[in-house]
Amino acid sequence: MSNAPRIIDTDVHNAVPHNKDLLPYLAREWHEQLLSAGPGAPGVYYSPLGVMRKDARPDNGGIPGSDPHFLKKHHLDRYGIDYAILTGSGILGVSLNPDPDYGNAVCSAYNDWLVETWLKVSPQYKGSILINHSDPQVAAKEIDRMGGHPDMVQVIMASGSPMLFGQRFYHPIYEAAERNGLPVAIHPGTEGRGIAGAPTPSGYPTKYFEWHNILPTNYMAHINSLVCEGVFVKFPKLKFVAIEGGLAWLPHLMWRMDKNYKGLRDQVPWLTRLPSEYIREHIRLTTQPIEEPSQPDHINQILDMLGGDHMVMFSSDYPHWDFDNPKMALQPIRKELRQKILVENAMALYNLTTAPITAKEV
């Protein structure tokens, strides 16, 4: 019988139950600010549905995603998920706080809290090192500090930013990630917050629905920047994970970049291959919120257009309102590719080649 994992969920939102729970890990001078202002930058858009599933509230009455034991029972055990890559909840906006010293302190406190309260509970939980991308030099030190922990499998930062991620300002982050053998992930939801600026090139949408629809444009801009600025030439082992951004926009971007490269390659002399080749080698996507075309087989065509069966990984986005059930969400995808998405691609990226040994099995 194979000991390989069955399902790896690459986007599970663990939450800090109360801001006060970070206080033991945070220097005293930041306590009052954390308790009064919270860890990140305030949001702009109101969702009439809320953000969290109502049935994901733990038995103890805490907020959804705050209890590692309940999450294991309610999500991992229910769906046969062997590993959950934890991506945090309500914390990524720390990169967009105007005070970088506060942002750096909160990131370190959160990472220490994550190790103590989640990663020690079950080998099924794998952590993401939270960094403050507004201070790349300190972010690199945080990656080095936490990068040796065996259960930290990637770096994570907000997708909202005041600059595009390919620019040299951010390169210390990628250097440290490559040095520690870790992919760098971004997650949406911070566009338009704090010091990030407007979430579209033409300003602010008026409704959550409008804002939510257009989030992939920010991902397009960052990936375009990463390739054109030569990040993957400078850091050839780096992988970059675009979480919760969908899939269908990427073939369009690859086609435009390849076409324009043929006429404008003198502006990017460091690129020696087509932009799409760098994207296929270095970019990874997660499924939720996967597009749902009226003709289901169109999603297989989109995946074929990407040209890389290794690029896409399953994510549920638990416990958010638009959660994807792993037993249902990928049904339109052909079987051989579905297996790669559910487990094999994440196994390769995060080096999770065997199923975890849980306490029940010991």
C-alpha positions in Angstrom: 0.0 0.0 0.0 1.4 3.4 -1.0 2.5 5.8 1.7 2.1 8.8 -0.5 -0.2 11.6 0.5 -3.8 11.6 -0.9 -4.6 15.3 -0.9 -2.6 18.4 -0.1 -4.5 21.6 0.5 -2.3 24.6 -0.3 -4.5 27.3 1.1 -5.9 26.8 4.6 -6.5 29.9 6.7 -5.5 29.5 10.4 -6.5 32.4 12.5 -5.1 34.1 15.7 -8.1 33.8 18.1 -7.5 37.1 19.7 -4.8 39.7 19.2 -3.8 39.2 22.9 -2.7 35.7 22.0 0.3 37.2 20.2 1.4 39.2 23.2 3.7 36.5 24.7 5.7 36.5 21.4 5.8 40.3 20.9 8.1 42.9 22.5 6.2 45.0 25.2 6.5 48.3 23.3 4.1 47.0 20.7 1.4 45.6 23.0 -0.8 48.6 23.1 -0.7 49.1 19.4 -1.6 45.5 18.7 -4.5 45.5 21.1 -5.9 48.8 19.9 -5.2 48.8 16.2 -4.8 45.1 15.3 -2.0 43.4 13.3 -2.4 44.8 9.8 -4.0 47.5 7.6 -7.7 48.0 7.7 -9.9 46.7 4.9 -11.9 48.9 2.4 -14.6 46.7 1.1 -17.7 45.2 2.8 -18.8 41.7 1.9 -22.6 41.1 2.5 -21.8 37.4 2.9 -19.1 37.9 5.4 -15.8 36.1 4.8 -16.1 33.0 6.9 -18.3 29.9 6.7 -20.8 29.8 9.5 -20.3 26.1 10.1 -16.6 26.4 10.6 -16.9 28.0 14.0 -15.1 25.7 16.5 -17.0 23.9 19.3 -15.5 26.3 21.8 -17.2 29.2 20.1 -14.0 30.8 18.7 -13.7 32.3 15.3 -13.4 30.0 12.2 -9.9 28.7 11.7 -8.8 29.5 15.3 -8.7 25.9 16.7 -6.2 23.5 15.2 -8.0 20.4 16.7 -11.4 21.5 15.3 -10.0 22.3 11.9 -8.4 18.9 11.7 -11.7 17.2 12.5 -13.9 19.5 10.4 -11.7 19.8 7.4 -8.7 17.5 7.1 -10.3 14.3 8.5 -13.6 14.9 6.7 -12.0 15.1 3.2 -9.0 12.9 3.6 -6.5 15.7 3.4 -3.0 14.7 4.5 -1.4 18.1 4.6 -2.7 21.6 5.1 -0.4 24.5 4.0 -1.4 27.3 6.5 -1.6 30.7 5.0 -2.9 32.8 8.0 -6.0 34.9 8.3 -6.3 38.7 8.8 -2.6 39.0 9.2 -1.2 39.7 5.7 -2.0 43.4 5.9 0.9 43.8 8.2 3.0 44.4 5.1 1.0 47.5 4.4 1.2 49.1 7.8 3.0 52.5 7.5 5.3 51.6 10.4 7.8 48.9 9.2 9.2 48.3 12.7 5.7 47.3 13.9 5.2 45.2 10.8 8.5 43.3 11.4 7.7 42.7 15.1 4.3 41.4 14.4 5.6 39.0 11.7 8.2 37.5 14.0 5.6 37.2 16.8 3.1 35.5 14.5 5.7 33.0 13.2 6.7 32.0 16.7 3.0 31.7 17.7 2.4 29.5 14.6 5.1 27.1 15.5 3.9 26.8 19.1 0.1 26.6 18.6 -0.3 24.9 15.2 2.8 23.1 14.0 3.3 21.2 17.2 -0.4 20.0 17.2 -0.2 17.8 14.1 2.4 16.8 11.4 -0.4 17.5 9.0 0.1 21.2 9.4 2.8 23.0 7.4 3.5 26.6 8.0 4.2 29.7 5.8 6.8 32.2 7.1 5.0 35.5 7.3 7.2 38.5 6.2 6.7 42.3 6.0 7.5 42.9 2.3 7.8 46.7 3.0 11.2 46.1 4.6 12.9 43.4 2.5 16.2 43.5 4.4 14.5 42.6 7.6 12.2 40.2 5.8 15.3 38.3 4.6 16.5 38.0 8.1 13.2 36.6 9.2 13.3 34.0 6.4 16.8 33.0 7.6 15.6 32.9 11.2 12.6 30.6 10.4 13.8 28.9 7.2 15.5 26.0 9.0 12.3 24.9 10.7 11.3 21.5 9.1 7.6 22.4 9.1 7.9 25.8 7.5 7.5 25.1 3.8 7.2 28.5 2.1 7.4 32.3 2.6 4.1 34.3 2.4 3.4 38.0 1.9 0.5 40.2 0.9 -0.3 40.6 -2.8 -1.2 44.3 -2.3 1.9 46.4 -2.5 3.1 49.9 -3.4 5.4 48.6 -6.1 5.5 45.6 -8.5 7.2 42.6 -7.0 9.8 42.2 -9.8 11.5 45.5 -8.8 15.0 45.3 -7.2 13.7 46.7 -3.9 12.2 43.2 -3.2 15.2 41.1 -4.4 16.6 40.5 -0.9 13.4 38.5 -0.2 13.9 36.2 -3.1 17.6 35.8 -2.4 16.8 34.6 1.1 14.0 32.4 -0.1 16.2 30.7 -2.6 19.0 30.4 0.0 16.6 28.5 2.2 15.1 26.4 -0.5 11.6 27.9 0.0 9.0 29.2 -2.5 7.5 32.6 -2.1 3.7 32.9 -2.1 1.3 35.8 -2.3 -2.3 35.8 -1.3 -5.0 38.4 -2.3 -7.3 40.5 -0.1 -4.9 43.4 0.7 -5.4 45.2 -2.6 -6.4 48.8 -1.8 -5.4 48.6 1.8 -2.9 50.7 3.8 0.0 51.9 1.7 -0.8 49.7 -1.2 -2.6 52.3 -3.3 -5.7 51.7 -5.4 -6.6 48.1 -6.4 -6.9 48.9 -10.1 -4.9 51.2 -12.4 -8.0 53.5 -12.6 -8.8 53.7 -9.0 -11.2 52.1 -6.5 -14.2 49.8 -7.3 -17.3 50.7 -5.3 -18.5 47.3 -4.3 -16.9 44.1 -2.8 -18.3 42.2 -5.8 -16.5 44.4 -8.3 -13.3 44.4 -6.3 -13.4 40.6 -5.9 -13.9 40.1 -9.7 -10.8 42.1 -10.7 -8.2 40.7 -8.2 -6.4 38.6 -10.9 -5.3 41.9 -12.6 -2.9 42.5 -9.7 -1.5 39.0 -10.1 -1.0 39.6 -13.8 1.0 42.8 -13.0 3.2 41.1 -10.5 4.0 38.0 -12.6 4.7 40.2 -15.6 7.1 42.3 -13.5 8.9 39.2 -12.0 9.6 37.9 -15.5 10.5 41.1 -17.2 12.7 42.4 -14.4 14.7 39.2 -14.6 14.0 37.8 -11.1 14.0 34.2 -12.3 17.3 34.8 -14.2 18.9 36.2 -11.0 17.3 33.6 -8.8 17.1 30.5 -11.0 15.9 28.1 -8.3 13.1 30.4 -7.0 9.4 29.3 -7.2 6.6 31.8 -6.9 3.1 30.7 -5.8 0.1 32.8 -6.8 -2.6 31.7 -4.3 -6.3 32.2 -4.8 -6.0 34.1 -8.1 -7.7 31.8 -10.5 -6.2 30.2 -13.6 -7.8 31.5 -16.9 -5.9 34.8 -17.0 -2.5 33.3 -17.3 -2.5 31.9 -20.8 -3.7 35.3 -22.1 -0.7 37.0 -20.3 1.8 34.4 -21.6 0.6 34.9 -25.2 0.9 38.7 -24.9 4.3 38.5 -23.3 5.7 36.1 -25.9 4.4 38.1 -28.8 5.8 41.4 -27.5 9.1 39.8 -26.5 9.8 39.1 -30.2 9.7 42.8 -30.9 11.0 44.3 -27.7 13.5 41.9 -26.4 16.3 44.5 -26.5 14.6 46.1 -23.4 15.1 42.8 -21.5 18.5 41.5 -22.6 18.8 39.3 -19.6 15.9 37.1 -20.9 17.3 34.3 -23.1 14.0 32.4 -23.4 10.4 33.2 -24.1 8.6 34.8 -21.1 6.2 31.8 -21.1 9.1 29.4 -20.5 10.1 31.3 -17.3 6.5 31.3 -16.2 6.1 27.5 -16.7 9.3 26.8 -14.8 8.9 29.2 -11.8 5.2 30.1 -11.3 2.7 27.9 -9.5 -1.1 28.5 -9.2 -3.7 27.2 -6.7 -7.2 26.2 -7.8 -9.6 28.1 -5.6 -11.4 30.1 -6.9 -11.2 28.0 -10.0 -13.2 29.4 -12.9 -16.5 27.6 -13.6 -17.4 28.0 -17.3 -20.8 27.0 -18.6 -19.2 24.3 -20.7 -17.1 22.4 -18.0 -14.6 21.0 -20.5 -13.4 24.5 -21.2 -11.4 24.4 -17.9 -9.4 21.4 -19.4 -8.7 23.6 -22.4 -7.4 26.4 -20.2 -5.2 23.9 -18.4 -3.8 22.7 -21.7 -3.2 26.3 -22.7 -1.0 26.8 -19.7 1.3 24.1 -21.1 2.4 22.7 -17.8 0.7 19.9 -15.9 3.0 20.6 -12.9 1.8 24.2 -12.4 -1.5 23.9 -10.6 -2.2 22.8 -7.0 -5.4 22.1 -5.2 -6.6 24.7 -2.6 -9.8 24.8 -0.6 -9.6 28.3 0.9 -11.1 26.9 4.1 -12.8 28.3 6.1 -13.9 31.1 3.7 -17.3 31.5 2.3 -16.3 30.4 -1.3 -14.5 27.2 0.0 -14.0 24.4 -2.5 -14.7 20.8 -1.7 -11.9 18.6 -3.0 -14.4 15.9 -3.8 -16.4 18.1 -6.1 -14.4 21.2 -7.3 -12.1 19.3 -9.7 -14.7 16.9 -11.2 -14.6 18.7 -14.6 -10.9 18.1 -14.9 -9.7 15.0 -16.6 -8.6 12.2 -14.2 -4.9 12.0 -14.8 -4.5 15.8 -14.4 -6.8 15.8 -11.4 -4.4 13.6 -9.5 -1.5 15.9 -10.2 -3.5 18.9 -9.0 -4.8 17.2 -5.8 -1.4 16.0 -4.6 1.5 15.4 -6.9 2.4 19.0 -7.8 2.3 20.1 -4.2 4.3 17.1 -3.2 7.1 18.2 -5.5 7.0 21.9 -4.6 6.9 21.4 -0.8 8.9 18.1 -0.7 6.0 16.2 1.0 6.7 12.8 -0.5 5.1 10.6 2.3 1.9 10.9 4.2 2.3 12.2 7.8 2.4 9.8 10.7 -0.3 11.1 13.0 -0.7 10.4 16.7 -3.3 7.8 16.0 -0.9 5.8 13.9 2.1 5.9 16.2 
